[in-house]
Amino acid sequence: MQNIDSAETKSPDDNTVTLDSPILRGKTTIGSLTLRKPQSGELRGLQLVELLNMDVATLIKLLPRITSPSITAPEAAGMDPADLLACGSKISGFLLQKSAKTDTCLVA
């Protein structure tokens, strides 16, 4: 059985999510996903407020557009809820401006 981890797994990356329950694709196991910040066009048909609220259906639509290795919508729908939540947290962070992230760090 082949294991696929994202290329960025070799060096620590804040945008990599190690999956508690790997995604099985035939004889291939996907153990981690690297998420990249979506471009505005990749958000077409999605509501930003739903992404911030980590709406499951919205996350399932977006994940295939921004993951490496790329996953399908059915694979995203079959993810462990804890893994989906971890991906949703990364995505929520992508939607904040740099100044908002800095302000949040100063308050905490």
Solvent accessible surface area in square Angstrom, and as a share of the most:
residue,aa,sasa,rsa
1,M,165,0.74
2,Q,111,0.49
3,N,111,0.57
4,I,49,0.25
5,D,74,0.38
6,S,3,0.02
7,A,80,0.62
8,E,67,0.30
9,T,61,0.36
10,K,184,0.78
11,S,65,0.42
12,P,139,0.88
13,D,50,0.26
14,D,123,0.64
15,N,50,0.26
16,T,26,0.15
17,V,8,0.04
18,T,106,0.61
19,L,11,0.05
20,D,113,0.59
21,S,49,0.32
22,P,63,0.39
23,I,15,0.08
24,L,120,0.60
25,R,88,0.32
26,G,74,0.71
27,K,164,0.70
28,T,21,0.12
29,T,15,0.09
30,I,0,0.00
31,G,17,0.16
32,S,2,0.01
33,L,0,0.00
34,T,14,0.08
35,L,1,0.00
36,R,111,0.40
37,K,120,0.51
38,P,12,0.07
39,Q,123,0.55
40,S,96,0.62
41,G,36,0.34
42,E,40,0.18
43,L,28,0.14
44,R,184,0.67
45,G,78,0.75
46,L,24,0.12
47,Q,108,0.48
48,L,95,0.47
49,V,88,0.51
50,E,65,0.29
51,L,0,0.00
52,L,86,0.43
53,N,110,0.57
54,M,60,0.27
55,D,54,0.28
56,V,84,0.48
57,A,59,0.46
58,T,5,0.03
59,L,2,0.01
60,I,33,0.17
61,K,111,0.47
62,L,0,0.00
63,L,0,0.00
64,P,35,0.22
65,R,95,0.35
66,I,2,0.01
67,T,13,0.07
68,S,52,0.34
69,P,26,0.17
70,S,69,0.45
71,I,3,0.02
72,T,69,0.40
73,A,46,0.36
74,P,102,0.64
75,E,31,0.14
76,A,1,0.01
77,A,62,0.48
78,G,65,0.63
79,M,18,0.08
80,D,44,0.23
81,P,107,0.68
82,A,55,0.43
83,D,4,0.02
84,L,17,0.09
85,L,106,0.53
86,A,38,0.29
87,C,0,0.00
88,G,0,0.00
89,S,57,0.37
90,K,63,0.27
91,I,0,0.00
92,S,19,0.12
93,G,24,0.23
94,F,18,0.07
95,L,48,0.24
96,L,77,0.38
97,Q,139,0.62
98,K,174,0.74
99,S,68,0.44
100,A,37,0.28
101,K,83,0.35
102,T,76,0.44
103,D,83,0.43
104,T,84,0.49
105,C,98,0.59
106,L,140,0.70
107,V,131,0.75
108,A,116,0.90
